[in-house]
């Protein structure tokens, strides 16, 4: 199996595990969204914070308040972590655009 294929399999397995966790505890989604909403709102109110710092804060709070662990350091984020944080950002950004 080629290296890129092994990487794809690893990412798919990680996403599968993460989706399973979300299905077992649906409150993770709502808690994560609320954390992301609050973080982006505070960013808008309190001035500039880099995207990397903001994602680190969101990851840390999600890890502290749910059964999901996302490393605070963005350099340690797995592909599934990055994808989850990106999707949270997209949802919050789209919600804000509606208002």
SEMIPA-453668 format. One record per residue (C-alpha): residue number from 1; x, y, z. Coordinates in steps of 0.02 Angstrom, whole numbers, plus 50000, padded with zeros to 5 digits. Last residue first. Layout:
N
+-------+-------+-------+-------+
! zator !     x !     y !     z !
+-------+-------+-------+-------+
!   NUM !     X !     Y !     Z !
...
+-------+-------+-------+-------+
END
This chain:
99
+-------+-------+-------+-------+
! zator !     x !     y !     z !
+-------+-------+-------+-------+
!    99 ! 48622 ! 51909 ! 50545 !
!    98 ! 48637 ! 51772 ! 50414 !
!    97 ! 48823 ! 51800 ! 50394 !
!    96 ! 48847 ! 51758 ! 50578 !
!    95 ! 48768 ! 51587 ! 50552 !
!    94 ! 48879 ! 51555 ! 50401 !
!    93 ! 49034 ! 51599 ! 50502 !
!    92 ! 48979 ! 51487 ! 50646 !
!    91 ! 48948 ! 51340 ! 50530 !
!    90 ! 49110 ! 51366 ! 50435 !
!    89 ! 49213 ! 51381 ! 50595 !
!    88 ! 49137 ! 51222 ! 50666 !
!    87 ! 49177 ! 51134 ! 50501 !
!    86 ! 49357 ! 51193 ! 50509 !
!    85 ! 49374 ! 51136 ! 50690 !
!    84 ! 49308 ! 50963 ! 50644 !
!    83 ! 49420 ! 50950 ! 50491 !
!    82 ! 49574 ! 51002 ! 50587 !
!    81 ! 49539 ! 50875 ! 50725 !
!    80 ! 49505 ! 50739 ! 50596 !
!    79 ! 49671 ! 50777 ! 50509 !
!    78 ! 49759 ! 50765 ! 50676 !
!    77 ! 49801 ! 50920 ! 50774 !
!    76 ! 49974 ! 50920 ! 50855 !
!    75 ! 50036 ! 51076 ! 50765 !
!    74 ! 49875 ! 51162 ! 50821 !
!    73 ! 49931 ! 51150 ! 51004 !
!    72 ! 49775 ! 51132 ! 51111 !
!    71 ! 49761 ! 50947 ! 51072 !
!    70 ! 49581 ! 50895 ! 51037 !
!    69 ! 49505 ! 50773 ! 51160 !
!    68 ! 49319 ! 50736 ! 51149 !
!    67 ! 49229 ! 50685 ! 51308 !
!    66 ! 49168 ! 50863 ! 51327 !
!    65 ! 49204 ! 51017 ! 51434 !
!    64 ! 49394 ! 51028 ! 51447 !
!    63 ! 49431 ! 50956 ! 51275 !
!    62 ! 49305 ! 51072 ! 51193 !
!    61 ! 49381 ! 51217 ! 51291 !
!    60 ! 49557 ! 51175 ! 51233 !
!    59 ! 49507 ! 51152 ! 51052 !
!    58 ! 49414 ! 51319 ! 51050 !
!    57 ! 49561 ! 51409 ! 51129 !
!    56 ! 49684 ! 51329 ! 51006 !
!    55 ! 49569 ! 51374 ! 50862 !
!    54 ! 49570 ! 51555 ! 50918 !
!    53 ! 49758 ! 51559 ! 50937 !
!    52 ! 49780 ! 51487 ! 50761 !
!    51 ! 49655 ! 51610 ! 50688 !
!    50 ! 49751 ! 51753 ! 50765 !
!    49 ! 49663 ! 51861 ! 50893 !
!    48 ! 49608 ! 52035 ! 50842 !
!    47 ! 49488 ! 52136 ! 50944 !
!    46 ! 49383 ! 52107 ! 51096 !
!    45 ! 49208 ! 52107 ! 51022 !
!    44 ! 49241 ! 52009 ! 50862 !
!    43 ! 49352 ! 51883 ! 50950 !
!    42 ! 49222 ! 51868 ! 51087 !
!    41 ! 49091 ! 51822 ! 50956 !
!    40 ! 49210 ! 51697 ! 50874 !
!    39 ! 49246 ! 51614 ! 51042 !
!    38 ! 49063 ! 51613 ! 51096 !
!    37 ! 49005 ! 51535 ! 50934 !
!    36 ! 49145 ! 51405 ! 50940 !
!    35 ! 49103 ! 51355 ! 51119 !
!    34 ! 48917 ! 51347 ! 51077 !
!    33 ! 48954 ! 51240 ! 50924 !
!    32 ! 49061 ! 51121 ! 51025 !
!    31 ! 48928 ! 51104 ! 51159 !
!    30 ! 48795 ! 51069 ! 51028 !
!    29 ! 48901 ! 50939 ! 50941 !
!    28 ! 48963 ! 50855 ! 51100 !
!    27 ! 48782 ! 50839 ! 51159 !
!    26 ! 48759 ! 50701 ! 51030 !
!    25 ! 48856 ! 50577 ! 51139 !
!    24 ! 48861 ! 50405 ! 51057 !
!    23 ! 48836 ! 50478 ! 50884 !
!    22 ! 48976 ! 50602 ! 50911 !
!    21 ! 49093 ! 50463 ! 50971 !
!    20 ! 49051 ! 50360 ! 50816 !
!    19 ! 49088 ! 50511 ! 50707 !
!    18 ! 49259 ! 50526 ! 50791 !
!    17 ! 49302 ! 50342 ! 50765 !
!    16 ! 49252 ! 50352 ! 50582 !
!    15 ! 49352 ! 50511 ! 50561 !
!    14 ! 49506 ! 50425 ! 50632 !
!    13 ! 49480 ! 50273 ! 50522 !
!    12 ! 49459 ! 50383 ! 50368 !
!    11 ! 49616 ! 50481 ! 50411 !
!    10 ! 49718 ! 50321 ! 50434 !
!     9 ! 49652 ! 50247 ! 50272 !
!     8 ! 49695 ! 50407 ! 50178 !
!     7 ! 49871 ! 50410 ! 50252 !
!     6 ! 49897 ! 50227 ! 50205 !
!     5 ! 49843 ! 50269 ! 50027 !
!     4 ! 49965 ! 50414 ! 50021 !
!     3 ! 50106 ! 50301 ! 50082 !
!     2 ! 50071 ! 50169 ! 49951 !
!     1 ! 50000 ! 50000 ! 50000 !
+-------+-------+-------+-------+
END
